[in-house]
Amino acid sequence: MTDPTPTPTPKPVKERAEQDQAMLDRIVGAGQTLATAQADTEIMALLAPRGFNAAKFAEGVALQQAAQAAFSVRQTAMKAQSQISAVRNGAESAAREMVGEFRVNARRLFPAAADRTALNLNGSIPKDAQRFIGAAQLSYTAALKEPYAATFAANGYPAAYLTSALAAVDAFKQADEVQNAAIGAATKSTADRDAAFATLDKWQKIFERLAQTTLKSRPDLLKKLNL
């Protein structure tokens, strides 16, 4: 028997960009509402008996400015992270391409198991960044020494090239560290922004509810406040 209970339609999930825009709209809207209220002597006079005097509004303005600043800091941090990640990914791609080519030819030059172990050629290229960096450094460092250096030099891998390959790995390592720091900064800025917004939003909701109650007989004033 078919269940007659209708399946509820799931609510659409907001994308991060939409959530960010909604937050910004709320912050900007709060600023406009507070500025309008402060500039209107009639609104201020009616709200003052409820405790929303000049000092209370100054508190709200400070929270709004803090939320606006935290939002801007977070936007800057996210943009910086994106740019740094692009550099890091480019460095990784270059380093992995060089390592891939090296390993293929090194295995052809040194098929013996002992040599492959010494040159760290066994297994596949690690996907993990730190393991990849360590493995590549071991391979290149070993290749720069005898009994392997001369053979590599005679087959397209002179010391200068292997040194540049090591530098490419080091560049990736540094770029990865910078990205990790940028991710940390972006994460913290997001937490700071969310905290600042939550504090403002709580204050603003109390104000809006009180204003709607106090000014219910003055729809013209409520309209000024977009309430």
C-alpha beads as a LAMMPS data file, in Angstrom:
LAMMPS data file: protein, C-alpha beads

227 atoms
226 bonds

1 atom types
1 bond types

-500.0 500.0 xlo xhi
-500.0 500.0 ylo yhi
-500.0 500.0 zlo zhi

Masses

1 110.0

Atoms # bond

1 1 1 0.000 0.000 0.000
2 1 1 1.357 3.395 -0.972
3 1 1 2.219 5.698 1.903
4 1 1 -0.093 8.740 1.546
5 1 1 2.274 10.979 3.491
6 1 1 3.873 13.397 1.019
7 1 1 7.643 13.610 1.021
8 1 1 8.731 17.109 2.046
9 1 1 10.585 19.041 -0.599
10 1 1 14.155 19.615 0.580
11 1 1 15.117 23.224 1.042
12 1 1 17.631 24.456 -1.505
13 1 1 21.145 24.641 -0.117
14 1 1 22.666 28.086 -0.350
15 1 1 26.032 28.293 -2.017
16 1 1 28.841 29.866 -0.019
17 1 1 28.816 32.955 -2.254
18 1 1 25.101 33.402 -1.606
19 1 1 25.599 33.036 2.140
20 1 1 28.402 35.579 2.081
21 1 1 26.271 38.024 0.092
22 1 1 23.329 37.583 2.464
23 1 1 25.638 38.285 5.396
24 1 1 27.055 41.378 3.724
25 1 1 23.563 42.615 2.889
26 1 1 22.582 42.192 6.540
27 1 1 25.662 44.102 7.739
28 1 1 25.164 46.943 5.278
29 1 1 21.440 47.044 5.993
30 1 1 22.089 47.278 9.726
31 1 1 24.405 50.209 9.133
32 1 1 21.807 52.024 7.067
33 1 1 19.069 51.391 9.628
34 1 1 21.190 52.652 12.507
35 1 1 22.280 55.730 10.590
36 1 1 18.665 56.534 9.704
37 1 1 17.510 56.131 13.296
38 1 1 20.305 58.324 14.655
39 1 1 19.567 61.052 12.136
40 1 1 15.830 61.140 12.938
41 1 1 15.110 63.062 16.154
42 1 1 11.563 61.714 16.327
43 1 1 12.682 58.089 16.175
44 1 1 15.387 58.726 18.758
45 1 1 12.919 60.424 21.099
46 1 1 10.473 57.528 20.889
47 1 1 13.120 54.838 21.401
48 1 1 15.065 56.567 24.183
49 1 1 12.589 55.577 26.935
50 1 1 13.218 51.937 25.983
51 1 1 16.938 52.339 26.596
52 1 1 17.971 52.908 23.003
53 1 1 19.587 56.272 23.569
54 1 1 22.656 57.784 21.905
55 1 1 25.034 55.549 23.879
56 1 1 23.098 52.416 22.987
57 1 1 23.116 53.334 19.312
58 1 1 26.851 54.024 19.496
59 1 1 27.226 50.458 20.757
60 1 1 25.274 49.158 17.772
61 1 1 27.298 51.249 15.337
62 1 1 30.529 49.902 16.830
63 1 1 29.288 46.321 16.375
64 1 1 28.245 47.059 12.803
65 1 1 31.620 48.580 11.968
66 1 1 33.420 45.635 13.563
67 1 1 31.354 43.187 11.508
68 1 1 32.009 45.197 8.342
69 1 1 35.750 45.255 9.033
70 1 1 35.846 41.532 9.835
71 1 1 33.985 40.793 6.609
72 1 1 36.517 42.813 4.598
73 1 1 39.471 41.140 6.322
74 1 1 38.034 37.741 5.534
75 1 1 37.470 38.655 1.868
76 1 1 41.076 39.812 1.599
77 1 1 42.337 36.630 3.264
78 1 1 40.294 34.403 0.945
79 1 1 41.563 36.243 -2.128
80 1 1 45.146 35.923 -0.912
81 1 1 44.643 32.210 -0.258
82 1 1 43.275 31.712 -3.758
83 1 1 46.257 33.448 -5.342
84 1 1 48.739 31.585 -3.160
85 1 1 47.051 28.265 -3.933
86 1 1 47.411 28.948 -7.659
87 1 1 51.147 29.511 -7.215
88 1 1 51.450 26.410 -5.048
89 1 1 49.564 24.228 -7.529
90 1 1 51.735 25.472 -10.368
91 1 1 54.885 24.659 -8.403
92 1 1 53.557 21.185 -7.606
93 1 1 52.691 20.512 -11.226
94 1 1 56.177 21.518 -12.381
95 1 1 57.919 19.453 -9.700
96 1 1 55.799 16.357 -10.355
97 1 1 56.363 16.557 -14.105
98 1 1 60.139 16.628 -13.599
99 1 1 60.051 13.770 -11.095
100 1 1 57.859 11.666 -13.365
101 1 1 60.231 12.017 -16.290
102 1 1 63.269 11.370 -14.096
103 1 1 61.875 8.175 -12.587
104 1 1 60.993 6.686 -15.984
105 1 1 64.477 7.216 -17.399
106 1 1 66.266 6.391 -14.138
107 1 1 64.584 2.984 -14.098
108 1 1 65.763 2.386 -17.642
109 1 1 69.306 3.346 -16.741
110 1 1 69.368 1.348 -13.489
111 1 1 67.174 -1.756 -13.708
112 1 1 68.870 -3.552 -10.808
113 1 1 66.788 -3.790 -7.626
114 1 1 69.619 -2.521 -5.433
115 1 1 70.101 0.577 -7.578
116 1 1 66.392 1.310 -7.676
117 1 1 66.288 1.095 -3.908
118 1 1 69.290 3.403 -3.572
119 1 1 67.688 5.901 -5.974
120 1 1 64.285 5.585 -4.275
121 1 1 62.596 4.488 -7.487
122 1 1 60.385 1.723 -6.107
123 1 1 56.619 2.093 -6.012
124 1 1 54.551 4.908 -7.418
125 1 1 54.994 8.643 -6.958
126 1 1 53.392 9.588 -3.623
127 1 1 50.227 11.646 -3.884
128 1 1 50.701 13.212 -0.468
129 1 1 52.647 16.458 -0.772
130 1 1 55.076 15.857 2.089
131 1 1 55.792 12.279 1.087
132 1 1 56.302 13.374 -2.511
133 1 1 58.746 16.084 -1.479
134 1 1 60.741 13.698 0.703
135 1 1 60.841 10.990 -1.962
136 1 1 61.936 13.394 -4.707
137 1 1 64.678 14.872 -2.558
138 1 1 66.044 11.402 -1.773
139 1 1 66.073 10.430 -5.460
140 1 1 67.750 13.584 -6.733
141 1 1 70.302 13.663 -3.908
142 1 1 71.299 10.058 -4.609
143 1 1 71.487 10.737 -8.350
144 1 1 73.977 13.552 -7.753
145 1 1 76.437 11.107 -6.152
146 1 1 78.488 8.265 -7.512
147 1 1 78.117 5.570 -8.632
148 1 1 75.142 7.218 -10.370
149 1 1 76.155 10.809 -11.175
150 1 1 78.353 10.042 -14.195
151 1 1 75.760 7.809 -15.831
152 1 1 73.028 10.366 -15.292
153 1 1 75.233 13.169 -16.626
154 1 1 75.904 11.192 -19.804
155 1 1 72.188 10.610 -20.353
156 1 1 70.554 14.020 -20.018
157 1 1 70.758 14.540 -16.278
158 1 1 73.926 16.524 -15.513
159 1 1 74.487 17.910 -12.033
160 1 1 73.171 21.339 -13.012
161 1 1 69.855 19.850 -14.148
162 1 1 69.467 17.657 -11.058
163 1 1 70.229 20.670 -8.887
164 1 1 67.522 22.639 -10.689
165 1 1 65.143 19.722 -10.187
166 1 1 65.908 19.789 -6.477
167 1 1 65.235 23.543 -6.511
168 1 1 61.849 22.895 -8.144
169 1 1 60.967 20.495 -5.338
170 1 1 62.115 23.044 -2.759
171 1 1 60.019 25.731 -4.470
172 1 1 56.991 23.462 -4.169
173 1 1 57.792 22.789 -0.516
174 1 1 57.990 26.506 0.249
175 1 1 54.816 27.250 -1.734
176 1 1 53.010 24.481 0.153
177 1 1 54.090 25.955 3.493
178 1 1 52.944 29.422 2.426
179 1 1 49.588 27.980 1.358
180 1 1 49.159 26.224 4.695
181 1 1 49.758 29.531 6.461
182 1 1 47.285 31.259 4.138
183 1 1 44.669 28.585 4.811
184 1 1 45.180 29.094 8.530
185 1 1 44.780 32.855 8.173
186 1 1 41.661 32.444 6.042
187 1 1 40.159 29.986 8.521
188 1 1 40.768 32.353 11.426
189 1 1 39.392 35.333 9.505
190 1 1 36.246 33.335 8.734
191 1 1 35.779 32.483 12.417
192 1 1 36.382 36.125 13.399
193 1 1 33.919 37.345 10.785
194 1 1 31.241 34.874 11.820
195 1 1 31.666 35.822 15.487
196 1 1 31.470 39.551 14.746
197 1 1 28.412 39.049 12.557
198 1 1 26.660 36.888 15.170
199 1 1 27.161 39.588 17.804
200 1 1 25.839 42.295 15.499
201 1 1 22.920 40.190 14.323
202 1 1 21.838 39.480 17.909
203 1 1 21.976 43.190 18.797
204 1 1 20.193 44.188 15.597
205 1 1 17.360 41.689 16.036
206 1 1 16.676 42.980 19.535
207 1 1 16.643 46.534 18.226
208 1 1 14.376 45.691 15.292
209 1 1 11.868 43.851 17.468
210 1 1 11.787 46.678 19.993
211 1 1 11.439 49.294 17.242
212 1 1 8.560 47.385 15.635
213 1 1 6.760 47.275 18.990
214 1 1 7.495 50.858 20.016
215 1 1 6.765 52.392 16.616
216 1 1 3.829 50.179 15.624
217 1 1 1.519 53.197 15.553
218 1 1 3.966 55.027 13.258
219 1 1 4.292 52.959 10.084
220 1 1 5.920 55.959 8.410
221 1 1 8.847 55.747 10.841
222 1 1 9.067 51.994 10.523
223 1 1 9.247 52.395 6.766
224 1 1 12.173 54.768 7.210
225 1 1 13.930 51.976 9.100
226 1 1 12.977 49.376 6.467
227 1 1 11.011 47.464 9.125

Bonds

1 1 1 2
2 1 2 3
3 1 3 4
4 1 4 5
5 1 5 6
6 1 6 7
7 1 7 8
8 1 8 9
9 1 9 10
10 1 10 11
11 1 11 12
12 1 12 13
13 1 13 14
14 1 14 15
15 1 15 16
16 1 16 17
17 1 17 18
18 1 18 19
19 1 19 20
20 1 20 21
21 1 21 22
22 1 22 23
23 1 23 24
24 1 24 25
25 1 25 26
26 1 26 27
27 1 27 28
28 1 28 29
29 1 29 30
30 1 30 31
31 1 31 32
32 1 32 33
33 1 33 34
34 1 34 35
35 1 35 36
36 1 36 37
37 1 37 38
38 1 38 39
39 1 39 40
40 1 40 41
41 1 41 42
42 1 42 43
43 1 43 44
44 1 44 45
45 1 45 46
46 1 46 47
47 1 47 48
48 1 48 49
49 1 49 50
50 1 50 51
51 1 51 52
52 1 52 53
53 1 53 54
54 1 54 55
55 1 55 56
56 1 56 57
57 1 57 58
58 1 58 59
59 1 59 60
60 1 60 61
61 1 61 62
62 1 62 63
63 1 63 64
64 1 64 65
65 1 65 66
66 1 66 67
67 1 67 68
68 1 68 69
69 1 69 70
70 1 70 71
71 1 71 72
72 1 72 73
73 1 73 74
74 1 74 75
75 1 75 76
76 1 76 77
77 1 77 78
78 1 78 79
79 1 79 80
80 1 80 81
81 1 81 82
82 1 82 83
83 1 83 84
84 1 84 85
85 1 85 86
86 1 86 87
87 1 87 88
88 1 88 89
89 1 89 90
90 1 90 91
91 1 91 92
92 1 92 93
93 1 93 94
94 1 94 95
95 1 95 96
96 1 96 97
97 1 97 98
98 1 98 99
99 1 99 100
100 1 100 101
101 1 101 102
102 1 102 103
103 1 103 104
104 1 104 105
105 1 105 106
106 1 106 107
107 1 107 108
108 1 108 109
109 1 109 110
110 1 110 111
111 1 111 112
112 1 112 113
113 1 113 114
114 1 114 115
115 1 115 116
116 1 116 117
117 1 117 118
118 1 118 119
119 1 119 120
120 1 120 121
121 1 121 122
122 1 122 123
123 1 123 124
124 1 124 125
125 1 125 126
126 1 126 127
127 1 127 128
128 1 128 129
129 1 129 130
130 1 130 131
131 1 131 132
132 1 132 133
133 1 133 134
134 1 134 135
135 1 135 136
136 1 136 137
137 1 137 138
138 1 138 139
139 1 139 140
140 1 140 141
141 1 141 142
142 1 142 143
143 1 143 144
144 1 144 145
145 1 145 146
146 1 146 147
147 1 147 148
148 1 148 149
149 1 149 150
150 1 150 151
151 1 151 152
152 1 152 153
153 1 153 154
154 1 154 155
155 1 155 156
156 1 156 157
157 1 157 158
158 1 158 159
159 1 159 160
160 1 160 161
161 1 161 162
162 1 162 163
163 1 163 164
164 1 164 165
165 1 165 166
166 1 166 167
167 1 167 168
168 1 168 169
169 1 169 170
170 1 170 171
171 1 171 172
172 1 172 173
173 1 173 174
174 1 174 175
175 1 175 176
176 1 176 177
177 1 177 178
178 1 178 179
179 1 179 180
180 1 180 181
181 1 181 182
182 1 182 183
183 1 183 184
184 1 184 185
185 1 185 186
186 1 186 187
187 1 187 188
188 1 188 189
189 1 189 190
190 1 190 191
191 1 191 192
192 1 192 193
193 1 193 194
194 1 194 195
195 1 195 196
196 1 196 197
197 1 197 198
198 1 198 199
199 1 199 200
200 1 200 201
201 1 201 202
202 1 202 203
203 1 203 204
204 1 204 205
205 1 205 206
206 1 206 207
207 1 207 208
208 1 208 209
209 1 209 210
210 1 210 211
211 1 211 212
212 1 212 213
213 1 213 214
214 1 214 215
215 1 215 216
216 1 216 217
217 1 217 218
218 1 218 219
219 1 219 220
220 1 220 221
221 1 221 222
222 1 222 223
223 1 223 224
224 1 224 225
225 1 225 226
226 1 226 227
